[in-house]
Every structure is written in C-alpha cells, then in structure tokens.
Amino acid sequence: MVDTQIRPSDVTKFPIIDAMLSVEREKFVPDAQQEAAYVGDLIDLGDGRCLLEPRTLAKILDVLNISNDEMVLDIAPGLGYSTAVAARMAELVIGVEDDEARAAEAQTILMDSDIDNAIIHTGPLDQGAAEHGPYDVIMVQGGVEQLPDALLDQLKEHGRIACLFMEGELGTVRIGHKSGGRVTWRYAFNASAPVLPAFCAECAFSL
C-alpha cells in the first residue's frame, strides 16, 4: 500500500510513512472486508459510511503536517483507522463517532493495538467533542457539503482543519487556517467520498 499508493502520491514525510506502515489497516475494517483492506479504494463500513482511500488520508495528513505536541480531533473515523494513524504522529487524538456500538468497537481495536493516546468519543459528528478541546488540528473522514460553526469553534487560533468538500460527484480537499478567529481556506487536492449525513447541506425549498 505504501509503495504503490502513498509514495507515488508524493507523500514522503517519514512520520506519515512510518504510521501507515505501523498501523495494521485490516484490524480497522469489518471482517468481510479484510481481504480488501489495502486496496486503493473506499471501503464500505456499512450504514452509508466508508473508510477513505489510503492515498486520500495520507495526503490529508501531509498537508496538515501534524506534530507530536498537538491535539487532533478526528471526525467520523469509523472503526478508528485514521485515529490510529494520526495517534502515531500527535500527542493525543479524539475520534468522534455517532454510533455507540461502532464507537465501542473502535475503542476496543485501538486498545488491542496498544494505542494509548487516542480515545473515541460518542456523540453527534457535527458537534465534535468540545469538552476535550480546543484542538490544534481537525480532520473529517468523509464528504462535507456544509460545515457547522460548532466544529470551527473548537479549532485553536492558528490551528488547521481539513475537509473534503463535495459538489455533486466532484470533491476537493481544502485546508482551513484559523487566524483572528476566522478560518480561511485553500485548495489542497481532488478526492471524492460519500457525504456524511451530518454534513449535508440543508435543502432549500421555494414556492
């Protein structure tokens, strides 16, 4: 995976390569998907959720440039793969899952993998985990149409946030930097993923 998907995508930073070599991706997918754990595609986690392509996650981590003294908020990590990878680089990672059973399974997998600087918080994805913040870095593991202020409020001054903004079938990952209480965005790269229900734009109706 690293040699055929990550390095060819111009991701060469040692902490990212080391993290993706160290975390056993097959532990973080449903049993029926284990044979496909390392393919370069989205992996279905059920209930309309998916695990991002390795390339997409690696490039997000590359532009976020997480350091070992930073706290990370990881929204919708599924069974915890992205949380586990980020934990290899950060001081602490808080993953947020809205399904209690999925959150409990993710926490168990993290513990069984000896990852002791990450926890899974159960709650609405669009509300984050304000009680553990604020955060140096926020990342969202799925498509976004609308980003709530509740998440942006949990980002520290001079912090960074990565989101995969979807417009129809087309998606772009953008990195936001917070300065003076405001977040400004810049384009990072193209990608695609299903939009997380909590981040769908509200439908507007007119008579």
N, C-alpha and C positions, 0 to 999 in steps of 0.2 A: 504493500500500500504506500509506504513512504517513498520507495524508489520509483514507483510507476505513477503515482498521483500527486504526492506532496512536493517533492523536489522539482519535477517538471513544471509545476505551477509557480516556480520562482520563490518558494518558501524554503529558506535555507538557515534560518536562525536556529542555533543549537538548542535552546530551551524548548522550542516547538517540536523539533525533530526528536529530541530525547523523550519528551512527554508522549508523543504519538507512538514511539517505539516501545515505551514502557507500559502504557495502559492497554490491557487486553480487551479490544473492542467487542469481541464475541461475548464477553460477560454482560454487556450492556444492551443486548438485543433480545427479543423473545426467542425461546428455544427453537421455534420453527424457522427463524431467520438466521441462525448461527452460521450456516454454510455461506450465506451472502454477506456476512459481517464486514468483509473487507472490499466489497465491490465499490466501484466509483459511482454510486447512485444513491438516491434516497432509499431509506429502509422503513417500511411500514411498521409502526408500533401499535397499530390499532386505534380505534376511536378517532380516526381522522388525523392522527398525529404521525410524525415521521422523524427519523434521525437524519440530520443533514449529511450531505456528501462529505467525505473526508477532506477533499480539496476546499470546499466552502468553509468548513470550520477552521482549517489550517490558515487560510488567507485572512479570515476574520481575526484570528489570534495574531497573525503577522502585523496587521495594521494597528491593532490595539496595543501591541508591544507591552504586555503585562510584566511587571517586575515583582520580585519576591517580597516586597514590603507592602503590597497593595491588596485591597479587599475587592472581591469581584461578586457581582450579582448576576446569576445565570438564570434567565427566564425560560421555562419550558424545556428542561434538559432531558425529558423522557425518563429513561432508566438511569440517567446520570453520567453518560459518557463525556459530554462536553464539560461537566462539572469536574469529573476526574482528571481530564486533560489539563484544564485550567489550574486545578489544585497543584499540579506539578510545577507551576510557574509562580503562583500567587501565595500570599501569606494565608489567606482564608477565602473560601468560595461558599456563597449561599445560593443553592439552587432552589427554584420555586416551582412547585407542581400543584395543580388544582385538583388532582385526583388522589384521594387519601391512600388507596391501595397502591397506585403507581409510586407515590412518594415513599411509602414504606419499603417497597421493593428496591427502589433506587438507593435508599439509605442503607439497606442490608448489603447490597452489592458493593457500595463504597466501603463499608466496614470490612467486608470479606476481602477486599482488595488492599487493605491496610492503608487506606486514605483517611487520615485523621484530621485533616484541615479543611474538611468540607462537610456541610450539613444540608439536608433537604427540608425546606420549609413548605408546609401545606397551606395553600390559600389561593385566591384569585390571581391569575397570571398578571392581569393588568394593574394589580395593586402592589406588586413587588413584595418586599419584606422590610418595611421602613424601620421596624424595631431593631434590626441588625445594622442599619446603615448610619450615615451615608456611605456611598461606595466610590472607589476610585474608577472602577470600570463596570459597565453594564453591557450584557450581550443577550440577544433574543434568538432562540433556536427555532425559528420558523418565520413565515412571511408576515409582514405587517402592512396594513393599509392606513391605520390610524394609531398614533402613539399617545397614550394618556399622559397628562401632566403629572400624575401621581408617580410615574416612573422617573421622569426627568427631575422631579423634586428630590429624588433620592440620590442623585448624582452629585458628587462633591464639586466644588469650584475647581476648575482646571481638570476635571475628570473627562473620561471618554465613554461613548456609547456606540455600539454597532448594531444596526438594524438592516434587515433585508426587506426593503420596501417593494411591494408588488403593485404593478399597474396592469391588470389583466393577466396575461401569461408572461409578461416581462417583469424581471426583477433586477434591482440594483442594490448592492450593499453600500451603505453610506455610514460614515463615521462622524459622530457629533462631538464637538468640544465645548465644554461649558466655561464661559468667561463672563464675569459681571452678571451672573445669574441667568444668562441666556445661552442657549445651545445653537451653535452654527454647524451646518452640515457640509460635508464634501463627499464627492463620489469616490468609491474605492474600486469596485469591480462588479461585473454582472454575475448573477446567480438566480436561482429560482427555487421556490418551496411553497407548499400549500400555506395559505393564510391561516394563522391561528385564530380560532373563533373570537377570542377575547380582544383581538386587534383588527377586526373587520370594521370598515367604515360604516357608519350608520346610513341606512337607506333613506334618501330624501324623496318625499312624495309631494307632488304639486297638483292642484286641481285645475 
